[in-house]
Amino acid sequence: NKSQLVEAVALDANISKVDARKAVDAIIRVTVHSLRQGERLTLTGLGTFTRTLGRNPRTGAPVKIPPRKAIKFRPTAEVE
């Protein structure tokens, strides 16, 4: 969850939990803003967030899906 992420970021970056929470909140805001604008957001080493475009099953025509229901995350391929 978010509080565990904040704690892990604080420990890994050797910063305060307050600063870590600000950083995590900023990442979330930027991600949401980008997706609302229809942009793709790629975080190298993590994956890609995109809004998806649905298809009408009868015609195959593209159909916009409301963003609140259509966020897609594709993880980065594992690096060995």
mmCIF file of the N, C-alpha and C atoms, coordinates in Angstrom:
data_MODEL
# 
_entry.id   MODEL 
# 
loop_
_atom_site.group_PDB 
_atom_site.id 
_atom_site.type_symbol 
_atom_site.label_atom_id 
_atom_site.label_alt_id 
_atom_site.label_comp_id 
_atom_site.label_asym_id 
_atom_site.label_entity_id 
_atom_site.label_seq_id 
_atom_site.pdbx_PDB_ins_code 
_atom_site.Cartn_x 
_atom_site.Cartn_y 
_atom_site.Cartn_z 
_atom_site.occupancy 
_atom_site.B_iso_or_equiv 
_atom_site.pdbx_formal_charge 
_atom_site.auth_seq_id 
_atom_site.auth_comp_id 
_atom_site.auth_asym_id 
_atom_site.auth_atom_id 
_atom_site.pdbx_PDB_model_num 
ATOM 1   N N  . ASN A 1 1  ? 0.836   -1.186  0.000   1.00 0.00 ? 1  ASN A N  1 
ATOM 2   C CA . ASN A 1 1  ? 0.000   0.000   0.000   1.00 0.00 ? 1  ASN A CA 1 
ATOM 3   C C  . ASN A 1 1  ? 0.882   1.252   0.000   1.00 0.00 ? 1  ASN A C  1 
ATOM 4   N N  . LYS A 1 2  ? 0.229   2.396   -0.045  1.00 0.00 ? 2  LYS A N  1 
ATOM 5   C CA . LYS A 1 2  ? 0.971   3.643   -0.197  1.00 0.00 ? 2  LYS A CA 1 
ATOM 6   C C  . LYS A 1 2  ? 1.908   3.925   0.976   1.00 0.00 ? 2  LYS A C  1 
ATOM 7   N N  . SER A 1 3  ? 1.449   3.676   2.195   1.00 0.00 ? 3  SER A N  1 
ATOM 8   C CA . SER A 1 3  ? 2.312   3.970   3.344   1.00 0.00 ? 3  SER A CA 1 
ATOM 9   C C  . SER A 1 3  ? 3.552   3.073   3.353   1.00 0.00 ? 3  SER A C  1 
ATOM 10  N N  . GLN A 1 4  ? 3.414   1.841   2.906   1.00 0.00 ? 4  GLN A N  1 
ATOM 11  C CA . GLN A 1 4  ? 4.574   0.946   2.805   1.00 0.00 ? 4  GLN A CA 1 
ATOM 12  C C  . GLN A 1 4  ? 5.523   1.427   1.716   1.00 0.00 ? 4  GLN A C  1 
ATOM 13  N N  . LEU A 1 5  ? 4.964   1.912   0.616   1.00 0.00 ? 5  LEU A N  1 
ATOM 14  C CA . LEU A 1 5  ? 5.788   2.453   -0.464  1.00 0.00 ? 5  LEU A CA 1 
ATOM 15  C C  . LEU A 1 5  ? 6.560   3.668   0.032   1.00 0.00 ? 5  LEU A C  1 
ATOM 16  N N  . VAL A 1 6  ? 5.882   4.557   0.739   1.00 0.00 ? 6  VAL A N  1 
ATOM 17  C CA . VAL A 1 6  ? 6.536   5.756   1.278   1.00 0.00 ? 6  VAL A CA 1 
ATOM 18  C C  . VAL A 1 6  ? 7.681   5.356   2.210   1.00 0.00 ? 6  VAL A C  1 
ATOM 19  N N  . GLU A 1 7  ? 7.427   4.393   3.075   1.00 0.00 ? 7  GLU A N  1 
ATOM 20  C CA . GLU A 1 7  ? 8.470   3.950   3.999   1.00 0.00 ? 7  GLU A CA 1 
ATOM 21  C C  . GLU A 1 7  ? 9.658   3.340   3.253   1.00 0.00 ? 7  GLU A C  1 
ATOM 22  N N  . ALA A 1 8  ? 9.371   2.531   2.234   1.00 0.00 ? 8  ALA A N  1 
ATOM 23  C CA . ALA A 1 8  ? 10.441  1.902   1.456   1.00 0.00 ? 8  ALA A CA 1 
ATOM 24  C C  . ALA A 1 8  ? 11.253  2.948   0.699   1.00 0.00 ? 8  ALA A C  1 
ATOM 25  N N  . VAL A 1 9  ? 10.588  3.953   0.138   1.00 0.00 ? 9  VAL A N  1 
ATOM 26  C CA . VAL A 1 9  ? 11.291  5.021   -0.581  1.00 0.00 ? 9  VAL A CA 1 
ATOM 27  C C  . VAL A 1 9  ? 12.168  5.802   0.395   1.00 0.00 ? 9  VAL A C  1 
ATOM 28  N N  . ALA A 1 10 ? 11.631  6.108   1.561   1.00 0.00 ? 10 ALA A N  1 
ATOM 29  C CA . ALA A 1 10 ? 12.401  6.856   2.564   1.00 0.00 ? 10 ALA A CA 1 
ATOM 30  C C  . ALA A 1 10 ? 13.664  6.100   2.960   1.00 0.00 ? 10 ALA A C  1 
ATOM 31  N N  . LEU A 1 11 ? 13.521  4.799   3.187   1.00 0.00 ? 11 LEU A N  1 
ATOM 32  C CA . LEU A 1 11 ? 14.689  4.001   3.575   1.00 0.00 ? 11 LEU A CA 1 
ATOM 33  C C  . LEU A 1 11 ? 15.695  3.882   2.437   1.00 0.00 ? 11 LEU A C  1 
ATOM 34  N N  . ASP A 1 12 ? 15.203  3.605   1.233   1.00 0.00 ? 12 ASP A N  1 
ATOM 35  C CA . ASP A 1 12 ? 16.099  3.397   0.096   1.00 0.00 ? 12 ASP A CA 1 
ATOM 36  C C  . ASP A 1 12 ? 16.831  4.676   -0.301  1.00 0.00 ? 12 ASP A C  1 
ATOM 37  N N  . ALA A 1 13 ? 16.129  5.803   -0.254  1.00 0.00 ? 13 ALA A N  1 
ATOM 38  C CA . ALA A 1 13 ? 16.731  7.075   -0.672  1.00 0.00 ? 13 ALA A CA 1 
ATOM 39  C C  . ALA A 1 13 ? 17.379  7.815   0.498   1.00 0.00 ? 13 ALA A C  1 
ATOM 40  N N  . ASN A 1 14 ? 17.281  7.244   1.700   1.00 0.00 ? 14 ASN A N  1 
ATOM 41  C CA . ASN A 1 14 ? 17.838  7.874   2.889   1.00 0.00 ? 14 ASN A CA 1 
ATOM 42  C C  . ASN A 1 14 ? 17.306  9.299   3.067   1.00 0.00 ? 14 ASN A C  1 
ATOM 43  N N  . ILE A 1 15 ? 15.960  9.420   2.983   1.00 0.00 ? 15 ILE A N  1 
ATOM 44  C CA . ILE A 1 15 ? 15.293  10.702  3.174   1.00 0.00 ? 15 ILE A CA 1 
ATOM 45  C C  . ILE A 1 15 ? 14.194  10.507  4.219   1.00 0.00 ? 15 ILE A C  1 
ATOM 46  N N  . SER A 1 16 ? 13.628  11.616  4.672   1.00 0.00 ? 16 SER A N  1 
ATOM 47  C CA . SER A 1 16 ? 12.562  11.535  5.677   1.00 0.00 ? 16 SER A CA 1 
ATOM 48  C C  . SER A 1 16 ? 11.286  10.981  5.037   1.00 0.00 ? 16 SER A C  1 
ATOM 49  N N  . LYS A 1 17 ? 10.411  10.444  5.888   1.00 0.00 ? 17 LYS A N  1 
ATOM 50  C CA . LYS A 1 17 ? 9.129   9.940   5.384   1.00 0.00 ? 17 LYS A CA 1 
ATOM 51  C C  . LYS A 1 17 ? 8.294   11.081  4.804   1.00 0.00 ? 17 LYS A C  1 
ATOM 52  N N  . VAL A 1 18 ? 8.429   12.275  5.369   1.00 0.00 ? 18 VAL A N  1 
ATOM 53  C CA . VAL A 1 18 ? 7.695   13.439  4.846   1.00 0.00 ? 18 VAL A CA 1 
ATOM 54  C C  . VAL A 1 18 ? 8.128   13.722  3.412   1.00 0.00 ? 18 VAL A C  1 
ATOM 55  N N  . ASP A 1 19 ? 9.425   13.732  3.167   1.00 0.00 ? 19 ASP A N  1 
ATOM 56  C CA . ASP A 1 19 ? 9.929   13.980  1.812   1.00 0.00 ? 19 ASP A CA 1 
ATOM 57  C C  . ASP A 1 19 ? 9.568   12.826  0.873   1.00 0.00 ? 19 ASP A C  1 
ATOM 58  N N  . ALA A 1 20 ? 9.627   11.617  1.372   1.00 0.00 ? 20 ALA A N  1 
ATOM 59  C CA . ALA A 1 20 ? 9.266   10.459  0.550   1.00 0.00 ? 20 ALA A CA 1 
ATOM 60  C C  . ALA A 1 20 ? 7.790   10.525  0.164   1.00 0.00 ? 20 ALA A C  1 
ATOM 61  N N  . ARG A 1 21 ? 6.926   10.903  1.129   1.00 0.00 ? 21 ARG A N  1 
ATOM 62  C CA . ARG A 1 21 ? 5.490   11.019  0.827   1.00 0.00 ? 21 ARG A CA 1 
ATOM 63  C C  . ARG A 1 21 ? 5.251   12.090  -0.231  1.00 0.00 ? 21 ARG A C  1 
ATOM 64  N N  . LYS A 1 22 ? 5.973   13.215  -0.142  1.00 0.00 ? 22 LYS A N  1 
ATOM 65  C CA . LYS A 1 22 ? 5.843   14.278  -1.154  1.00 0.00 ? 22 LYS A CA 1 
ATOM 66  C C  . LYS A 1 22 ? 6.237   13.748  -2.528  1.00 0.00 ? 22 LYS A C  1 
ATOM 67  N N  . ALA A 1 23 ? 7.300   12.963  -2.588  1.00 0.00 ? 23 ALA A N  1 
ATOM 68  C CA . ALA A 1 23 ? 7.762   12.409  -3.862  1.00 0.00 ? 23 ALA A CA 1 
ATOM 69  C C  . ALA A 1 23 ? 6.748   11.416  -4.427  1.00 0.00 ? 23 ALA A C  1 
ATOM 70  N N  . VAL A 1 24 ? 6.249   10.530  -3.593  1.00 0.00 ? 24 VAL A N  1 
ATOM 71  C CA . VAL A 1 24 ? 5.262   9.541   -4.049  1.00 0.00 ? 24 VAL A CA 1 
ATOM 72  C C  . VAL A 1 24 ? 3.989   10.250  -4.506  1.00 0.00 ? 24 VAL A C  1 
ATOM 73  N N  . ASP A 1 25 ? 3.522   11.234  -3.741  1.00 0.00 ? 25 ASP A N  1 
ATOM 74  C CA . ASP A 1 25 ? 2.327   11.991  -4.126  1.00 0.00 ? 25 ASP A CA 1 
ATOM 75  C C  . ASP A 1 25 ? 2.536   12.698  -5.462  1.00 0.00 ? 25 ASP A C  1 
ATOM 76  N N  . ALA A 1 26 ? 3.724   13.252  -5.674  1.00 0.00 ? 26 ALA A N  1 
ATOM 77  C CA . ALA A 1 26 ? 4.024   13.931  -6.935  1.00 0.00 ? 26 ALA A CA 1 
ATOM 78  C C  . ALA A 1 26 ? 3.995   12.954  -8.104  1.00 0.00 ? 26 ALA A C  1 
ATOM 79  N N  . ILE A 1 27 ? 4.549   11.768  -7.918  1.00 0.00 ? 27 ILE A N  1 
ATOM 80  C CA . ILE A 1 27 ? 4.541   10.755  -8.980  1.00 0.00 ? 27 ILE A CA 1 
ATOM 81  C C  . ILE A 1 27 ? 3.110   10.369  -9.323  1.00 0.00 ? 27 ILE A C  1 
ATOM 82  N N  . ILE A 1 28 ? 2.289   10.208  -8.313  1.00 0.00 ? 28 ILE A N  1 
ATOM 83  C CA . ILE A 1 28 ? 0.887   9.851   -8.545  1.00 0.00 ? 28 ILE A CA 1 
ATOM 84  C C  . ILE A 1 28 ? 0.170   10.969  -9.301  1.00 0.00 ? 28 ILE A C  1 
ATOM 85  N N  . ARG A 1 29 ? 0.368   12.225  -8.880  1.00 0.00 ? 29 ARG A N  1 
ATOM 86  C CA . ARG A 1 29 ? -0.270  13.362  -9.559  1.00 0.00 ? 29 ARG A CA 1 
ATOM 87  C C  . ARG A 1 29 ? 0.145   13.439  -11.028 1.00 0.00 ? 29 ARG A C  1 
ATOM 88  N N  . VAL A 1 30 ? 1.440   13.303  -11.297 1.00 0.00 ? 30 VAL A N  1 
ATOM 89  C CA . VAL A 1 30 ? 1.938   13.374  -12.673 1.00 0.00 ? 30 VAL A CA 1 
ATOM 90  C C  . VAL A 1 30 ? 1.371   12.229  -13.509 1.00 0.00 ? 30 VAL A C  1 
ATOM 91  N N  . THR A 1 31 ? 1.308   11.042  -12.925 1.00 0.00 ? 31 THR A N  1 
ATOM 92  C CA . THR A 1 31 ? 0.770   9.882   -13.637 1.00 0.00 ? 31 THR A CA 1 
ATOM 93  C C  . THR A 1 31 ? -0.692  10.111  -13.995 1.00 0.00 ? 31 THR A C  1 
ATOM 94  N N  . VAL A 1 32 ? -1.488  10.537  -13.024 1.00 0.00 ? 32 VAL A N  1 
ATOM 95  C CA . VAL A 1 32 ? -2.916  10.779  -13.262 1.00 0.00 ? 32 VAL A CA 1 
ATOM 96  C C  . VAL A 1 32 ? -3.102  11.872  -14.306 1.00 0.00 ? 32 VAL A C  1 
ATOM 97  N N  . HIS A 1 33 ? -2.342  12.956  -14.188 1.00 0.00 ? 33 HIS A N  1 
ATOM 98  C CA . HIS A 1 33 ? -2.451  14.057  -15.153 1.00 0.00 ? 33 HIS A CA 1 
ATOM 99  C C  . HIS A 1 33 ? -2.115  13.578  -16.570 1.00 0.00 ? 33 HIS A C  1 
ATOM 100 N N  . SER A 1 34 ? -1.039  12.841  -16.713 1.00 0.00 ? 34 SER A N  1 
ATOM 101 C CA . SER A 1 34 ? -0.627  12.343  -18.028 1.00 0.00 ? 34 SER A CA 1 
ATOM 102 C C  . SER A 1 34 ? -1.700  11.452  -18.637 1.00 0.00 ? 34 SER A C  1 
ATOM 103 N N  . LEU A 1 35 ? -2.245  10.554  -17.832 1.00 0.00 ? 35 LEU A N  1 
ATOM 104 C CA . LEU A 1 35 ? -3.271  9.644   -18.347 1.00 0.00 ? 35 LEU A CA 1 
ATOM 105 C C  . LEU A 1 35 ? -4.540  10.393  -18.714 1.00 0.00 ? 35 LEU A C  1 
ATOM 106 N N  . ARG A 1 36 ? -4.912  11.391  -17.933 1.00 0.00 ? 36 ARG A N  1 
ATOM 107 C CA . ARG A 1 36 ? -6.101  12.202  -18.270 1.00 0.00 ? 36 ARG A CA 1 
ATOM 108 C C  . ARG A 1 36 ? -5.908  12.950  -19.576 1.00 0.00 ? 36 ARG A C  1 
ATOM 109 N N  . GLN A 1 37 ? -4.671  13.304  -19.889 1.00 0.00 ? 37 GLN A N  1 
ATOM 110 C CA . GLN A 1 37 ? -4.359  14.002  -21.143 1.00 0.00 ? 37 GLN A CA 1 
ATOM 111 C C  . GLN A 1 37 ? -4.262  13.030  -22.316 1.00 0.00 ? 37 GLN A C  1 
ATOM 112 N N  . GLY A 1 38 ? -4.415  11.741  -22.042 1.00 0.00 ? 38 GLY A N  1 
ATOM 113 C CA . GLY A 1 38 ? -4.326  10.741  -23.096 1.00 0.00 ? 38 GLY A CA 1 
ATOM 114 C C  . GLY A 1 38 ? -2.903  10.324  -23.415 1.00 0.00 ? 38 GLY A C  1 
ATOM 115 N N  . GLU A 1 39 ? -1.972  10.730  -22.572 1.00 0.00 ? 39 GLU A N  1 
ATOM 116 C CA . GLU A 1 39 ? -0.564  10.405  -22.808 1.00 0.00 ? 39 GLU A CA 1 
ATOM 117 C C  . GLU A 1 39 ? -0.214  9.044   -22.229 1.00 0.00 ? 39 GLU A C  1 
ATOM 118 N N  . ARG A 1 40 ? 0.831   8.483   -22.731 1.00 0.00 ? 40 ARG A N  1 
ATOM 119 C CA . ARG A 1 40 ? 1.407   7.243   -22.201 1.00 0.00 ? 40 ARG A CA 1 
ATOM 120 C C  . ARG A 1 40 ? 2.515   7.639   -21.243 1.00 0.00 ? 40 ARG A C  1 
ATOM 121 N N  . LEU A 1 41 ? 2.628   6.920   -20.137 1.00 0.00 ? 41 LEU A N  1 
ATOM 122 C CA . LEU A 1 41 ? 3.686   7.204   -19.177 1.00 0.00 ? 41 LEU A CA 1 
ATOM 123 C C  . LEU A 1 41 ? 4.520   5.949   -18.995 1.00 0.00 ? 41 LEU A C  1 
ATOM 124 N N  . THR A 1 42 ? 5.788   6.047   -19.378 1.00 0.00 ? 42 THR A N  1 
ATOM 125 C CA . THR A 1 42 ? 6.694   4.915   -19.247 1.00 0.00 ? 42 THR A CA 1 
ATOM 126 C C  . THR A 1 42 ? 7.723   5.215   -18.166 1.00 0.00 ? 42 THR A C  1 
ATOM 127 N N  . LEU A 1 43 ? 7.805   4.318   -17.193 1.00 0.00 ? 43 LEU A N  1 
ATOM 128 C CA . LEU A 1 43 ? 8.813   4.415   -16.149 1.00 0.00 ? 43 LEU A CA 1 
ATOM 129 C C  . LEU A 1 43 ? 9.805   3.292   -16.401 1.00 0.00 ? 43 LEU A C  1 
ATOM 130 N N  . THR A 1 44 ? 10.965  3.646   -16.894 1.00 0.00 ? 44 THR A N  1 
ATOM 131 C CA . THR A 1 44 ? 11.978  2.666   -17.240 1.00 0.00 ? 44 THR A CA 1 
ATOM 132 C C  . THR A 1 44 ? 12.287  1.789   -16.027 1.00 0.00 ? 44 THR A C  1 
ATOM 133 N N  . GLY A 1 45 ? 12.284  0.502   -16.247 1.00 0.00 ? 45 GLY A N  1 
ATOM 134 C CA . GLY A 1 45 ? 12.545  -0.439  -15.174 1.00 0.00 ? 45 GLY A CA 1 
ATOM 135 C C  . GLY A 1 45 ? 11.298  -0.864  -14.423 1.00 0.00 ? 45 GLY A C  1 
ATOM 136 N N  . LEU A 1 46 ? 10.168  -0.201  -14.687 1.00 0.00 ? 46 LEU A N  1 
ATOM 137 C CA . LEU A 1 46 ? 8.916   -0.547  -14.010 1.00 0.00 ? 46 LEU A CA 1 
ATOM 138 C C  . LEU A 1 46 ? 7.872   -0.987  -15.014 1.00 0.00 ? 46 LEU A C  1 
ATOM 139 N N  . GLY A 1 47 ? 7.509   -0.096  -15.932 1.00 0.00 ? 47 GLY A N  1 
ATOM 140 C CA . GLY A 1 47 ? 6.508   -0.445  -16.932 1.00 0.00 ? 47 GLY A CA 1 
ATOM 141 C C  . GLY A 1 47 ? 5.868   0.783   -17.539 1.00 0.00 ? 47 GLY A C  1 
ATOM 142 N N  . THR A 1 48 ? 4.759   0.566   -18.246 1.00 0.00 ? 48 THR A N  1 
ATOM 143 C CA . THR A 1 48 ? 4.069   1.625   -18.967 1.00 0.00 ? 48 THR A CA 1 
ATOM 144 C C  . THR A 1 48 ? 2.600   1.660   -18.580 1.00 0.00 ? 48 THR A C  1 
ATOM 145 N N  . PHE A 1 49 ? 2.118   2.874   -18.281 1.00 0.00 ? 49 PHE A N  1 
ATOM 146 C CA . PHE A 1 49 ? 0.709   3.111   -18.014 1.00 0.00 ? 49 PHE A CA 1 
ATOM 147 C C  . PHE A 1 49 ? 0.097   3.744   -19.260 1.00 0.00 ? 49 PHE A C  1 
ATOM 148 N N  . THR A 1 50 ? -1.052  3.247   -19.701 1.00 0.00 ? 50 THR A N  1 
ATOM 149 C CA . THR A 1 50 ? -1.753  3.827   -20.839 1.00 0.00 ? 50 THR A CA 1 
ATOM 150 C C  . THR A 1 50 ? -3.248  3.769   -20.604 1.00 0.00 ? 50 THR A C  1 
ATOM 151 N N  . ARG A 1 51 ? -3.967  4.635   -21.315 1.00 0.00 ? 51 ARG A N  1 
ATOM 152 C CA . ARG A 1 51 ? -5.418  4.496   -21.384 1.00 0.00 ? 51 ARG A CA 1 
ATOM 153 C C  . ARG A 1 51 ? -5.685  3.563   -22.545 1.00 0.00 ? 51 ARG A C  1 
ATOM 154 N N  . THR A 1 52 ? -6.665  2.715   -22.400 1.00 0.00 ? 52 THR A N  1 
ATOM 155 C CA . THR A 1 52 ? -6.938  1.754   -23.456 1.00 0.00 ? 52 THR A CA 1 
ATOM 156 C C  . THR A 1 52 ? -8.094  2.207   -24.333 1.00 0.00 ? 52 THR A C  1 
ATOM 157 N N  . LEU A 1 53 ? -8.109  1.701   -25.526 1.00 0.00 ? 53 LEU A N  1 
ATOM 158 C CA . LEU A 1 53 ? -9.174  1.954   -26.471 1.00 0.00 ? 53 LEU A CA 1 
ATOM 159 C C  . LEU A 1 53 ? -9.864  0.625   -26.715 1.00 0.00 ? 53 LEU A C  1 
ATOM 160 N N  . GLY A 1 54 ? -11.134 0.566   -26.350 1.00 0.00 ? 54 GLY A N  1 
ATOM 161 C CA . GLY A 1 54 ? -11.879 -0.677  -26.529 1.00 0.00 ? 54 GLY A CA 1 
ATOM 162 C C  . GLY A 1 54 ? -12.327 -0.857  -27.965 1.00 0.00 ? 54 GLY A C  1 
ATOM 163 N N  . ARG A 1 55 ? -12.845 -1.997  -28.267 1.00 0.00 ? 55 ARG A N  1 
ATOM 164 C CA . ARG A 1 55 ? -13.350 -2.304  -29.602 1.00 0.00 ? 55 ARG A CA 1 
ATOM 165 C C  . ARG A 1 55 ? -14.760 -2.855  -29.487 1.00 0.00 ? 55 ARG A C  1 
ATOM 166 N N  . ASN A 1 56 ? -15.606 -2.422  -30.409 1.00 0.00 ? 56 ASN A N  1 
ATOM 167 C CA . ASN A 1 56 ? -16.941 -2.980  -30.494 1.00 0.00 ? 56 ASN A CA 1 
ATOM 168 C C  . ASN A 1 56 ? -16.790 -4.419  -30.957 1.00 0.00 ? 56 ASN A C  1 
ATOM 169 N N  . PRO A 1 57 ? -17.271 -5.403  -30.187 1.00 0.00 ? 57 PRO A N  1 
ATOM 170 C CA . PRO A 1 57 ? -17.060 -6.796  -30.562 1.00 0.00 ? 57 PRO A CA 1 
ATOM 171 C C  . PRO A 1 57 ? -17.737 -7.197  -31.872 1.00 0.00 ? 57 PRO A C  1 
ATOM 172 N N  . ARG A 1 58 ? -18.797 -6.501  -32.248 1.00 0.00 ? 58 ARG A N  1 
ATOM 173 C CA . ARG A 1 58 ? -19.504 -6.845  -33.501 1.00 0.00 ? 58 ARG A CA 1 
ATOM 174 C C  . ARG A 1 58 ? -18.813 -6.281  -34.734 1.00 0.00 ? 58 ARG A C  1 
ATOM 175 N N  . THR A 1 59 ? -18.352 -5.020  -34.614 1.00 0.00 ? 59 THR A N  1 
ATOM 176 C CA . THR A 1 59 ? -17.800 -4.360  -35.802 1.00 0.00 ? 59 THR A CA 1 
ATOM 177 C C  . THR A 1 59 ? -16.278 -4.229  -35.768 1.00 0.00 ? 59 THR A C  1 
ATOM 178 N N  . GLY A 1 60 ? -15.706 -4.320  -34.595 1.00 0.00 ? 60 GLY A N  1 
ATOM 179 C CA . GLY A 1 60 ? -14.266 -4.116  -34.466 1.00 0.00 ? 60 GLY A CA 1 
ATOM 180 C C  . GLY A 1 60 ? -13.884 -2.649  -34.429 1.00 0.00 ? 60 GLY A C  1 
ATOM 181 N N  . ALA A 1 61 ? -14.895 -1.756  -34.495 1.00 0.00 ? 61 ALA A N  1 
ATOM 182 C CA . ALA A 1 61 ? -14.633 -0.318  -34.485 1.00 0.00 ? 61 ALA A CA 1 
ATOM 183 C C  . ALA A 1 61 ? -14.145 0.109   -33.099 1.00 0.00 ? 61 ALA A C  1 
ATOM 184 N N  . PRO A 1 62 ? -13.191 1.054   -33.055 1.00 0.00 ? 62 PRO A N  1 
ATOM 185 C CA . PRO A 1 62 ? -12.699 1.531   -31.760 1.00 0.00 ? 62 PRO A CA 1 
ATOM 186 C C  . PRO A 1 62 ? -13.801 2.236   -30.976 1.00 0.00 ? 62 PRO A C  1 
ATOM 187 N N  . VAL A 1 63 ? -13.793 2.063   -29.667 1.00 0.00 ? 63 VAL A N  1 
ATOM 188 C CA . VAL A 1 63 ? -14.749 2.700   -28.776 1.00 0.00 ? 63 VAL A CA 1 
ATOM 189 C C  . VAL A 1 63 ? -13.966 3.248   -27.596 1.00 0.00 ? 63 VAL A C  1 
ATOM 190 N N  . LYS A 1 64 ? -14.181 4.539   -27.276 1.00 0.00 ? 64 LYS A N  1 
ATOM 191 C CA . LYS A 1 64 ? -13.491 5.106   -26.116 1.00 0.00 ? 64 LYS A CA 1 
ATOM 192 C C  . LYS A 1 64 ? -14.101 4.522   -24.847 1.00 0.00 ? 64 LYS A C  1 
ATOM 193 N N  . ILE A 1 65 ? -13.228 4.135   -23.931 1.00 0.00 ? 65 ILE A N  1 
ATOM 194 C CA . ILE A 1 65 ? -13.643 3.612   -22.634 1.00 0.00 ? 65 ILE A CA 1 
ATOM 195 C C  . ILE A 1 65 ? -13.336 4.695   -21.614 1.00 0.00 ? 65 ILE A C  1 
ATOM 196 N N  . PRO A 1 66 ? -14.280 4.989   -20.704 1.00 0.00 ? 66 PRO A N  1 
ATOM 197 C CA . PRO A 1 66 ? -13.978 6.022   -19.705 1.00 0.00 ? 66 PRO A CA 1 
ATOM 198 C C  . PRO A 1 66 ? -12.673 5.712   -18.964 1.00 0.00 ? 66 PRO A C  1 
ATOM 199 N N  . PRO A 1 67 ? -11.801 6.726   -18.770 1.00 0.00 ? 67 PRO A N  1 
ATOM 200 C CA . PRO A 1 67 ? -10.494 6.493   -18.171 1.00 0.00 ? 67 PRO A CA 1 
ATOM 201 C C  . PRO A 1 67 ? -10.548 5.835   -16.796 1.00 0.00 ? 67 PRO A C  1 
ATOM 202 N N  . ARG A 1 68 ? -11.605 6.096   -16.034 1.00 0.00 ? 68 ARG A N  1 
ATOM 203 C CA . ARG A 1 68 ? -11.666 5.508   -14.702 1.00 0.00 ? 68 ARG A CA 1 
ATOM 204 C C  . ARG A 1 68 ? -11.764 3.996   -14.745 1.00 0.00 ? 68 ARG A C  1 
ATOM 205 N N  . LYS A 1 69 ? -12.104 3.459   -15.912 1.00 0.00 ? 69 LYS A N  1 
ATOM 206 C CA . LYS A 1 69 ? -12.243 2.017   -16.044 1.00 0.00 ? 69 LYS A CA 1 
ATOM 207 C C  . LYS A 1 69 ? -11.222 1.417   -16.994 1.00 0.00 ? 69 LYS A C  1 
ATOM 208 N N  . ALA A 1 70 ? -10.365 2.247   -17.555 1.00 0.00 ? 70 ALA A N  1 
ATOM 209 C CA . ALA A 1 70 ? -9.549  1.737   -18.646 1.00 0.00 ? 70 ALA A CA 1 
ATOM 210 C C  . ALA A 1 70 ? -8.076  2.097   -18.553 1.00 0.00 ? 70 ALA A C  1 
ATOM 211 N N  . ILE A 1 71 ? -7.503  2.006   -17.382 1.00 0.00 ? 71 ILE A N  1 
ATOM 212 C CA . ILE A 1 71 ? -6.067  2.224   -17.256 1.00 0.00 ? 71 ILE A CA 1 
ATOM 213 C C  . ILE A 1 71 ? -5.397  0.864   -17.390 1.00 0.00 ? 71 ILE A C  1 
ATOM 214 N N  . LYS A 1 72 ? -4.371  0.836   -18.207 1.00 0.00 ? 72 LYS A N  1 
ATOM 215 C CA . LYS A 1 72 ? -3.661  -0.414  -18.445 1.00 0.00 ? 72 LYS A CA 1 
ATOM 216 C C  . LYS A 1 72 ? -2.216  -0.239  -18.014 1.00 0.00 ? 72 LYS A C  1 
ATOM 217 N N  . PHE A 1 73 ? -1.684  -1.243  -17.345 1.00 0.00 ? 73 PHE A N  1 
ATOM 218 C CA . PHE A 1 73 ? -0.274  -1.221  -16.957 1.00 0.00 ? 73 PHE A CA 1 
ATOM 219 C C  . PHE A 1 73 ? 0.394   -2.444  -17.566 1.00 0.00 ? 73 PHE A C  1 
ATOM 220 N N  . ARG A 1 74 ? 1.448   -2.196  -18.284 1.00 0.00 ? 74 ARG A N  1 
ATOM 221 C CA . ARG A 1 74 ? 2.244   -3.287  -18.855 1.00 0.00 ? 74 ARG A CA 1 
ATOM 222 C C  . ARG A 1 74 ? 3.623   -3.230  -18.231 1.00 0.00 ? 74 ARG A C  1 
ATOM 223 N N  . PRO A 1 75 ? 3.975   -4.245  -17.424 1.00 0.00 ? 75 PRO A N  1 
ATOM 224 C CA . PRO A 1 75 ? 5.279   -4.223  -16.769 1.00 0.00 ? 75 PRO A CA 1 
ATOM 225 C C  . PRO A 1 75 ? 6.420   -4.360  -17.768 1.00 0.00 ? 75 PRO A C  1 
ATOM 226 N N  . THR A 1 76 ? 7.559   -3.797  -17.410 1.00 0.00 ? 76 THR A N  1 
ATOM 227 C CA . THR A 1 76 ? 8.770   -3.937  -18.200 1.00 0.00 ? 76 THR A CA 1 
ATOM 228 C C  . THR A 1 76 ? 9.199   -5.404  -18.200 1.00 0.00 ? 76 THR A C  1 
ATOM 229 N N  . ALA A 1 77 ? 9.685   -5.858  -19.330 1.00 0.00 ? 77 ALA A N  1 
ATOM 230 C CA . ALA A 1 77 ? 10.185  -7.230  -19.400 1.00 0.00 ? 77 ALA A CA 1 
ATOM 231 C C  . ALA A 1 77 ? 11.310  -7.397  -18.389 1.00 0.00 ? 77 ALA A C  1 
ATOM 232 N N  . GLU A 1 78 ? 11.358  -8.552  -17.755 1.00 0.00 ? 78 GLU A N  1 
ATOM 233 C CA . GLU A 1 78 ? 12.412  -8.794  -16.775 1.00 0.00 ? 78 GLU A CA 1 
ATOM 234 C C  . GLU A 1 78 ? 13.783  -8.773  -17.425 1.00 0.00 ? 78 GLU A C  1 
ATOM 235 N N  . VAL A 1 79 ? 14.699  -8.138  -16.759 1.00 0.00 ? 79 VAL A N  1 
ATOM 236 C CA . VAL A 1 79 ? 16.081  -8.108  -17.232 1.00 0.00 ? 79 VAL A CA 1 
ATOM 237 C C  . VAL A 1 79 ? 16.861  -9.119  -16.410 1.00 0.00 ? 79 VAL A C  1 
ATOM 238 N N  . GLU A 1 80 ? 17.580  -9.967  -17.094 1.00 0.00 ? 80 GLU A N  1 
ATOM 239 C CA . GLU A 1 80 ? 18.346  -11.003 -16.382 1.00 0.00 ? 80 GLU A CA 1 
ATOM 240 C C  . GLU A 1 80 ? 19.759  -10.578 -16.164 1.00 0.00 ? 80 GLU A C  1 
# 
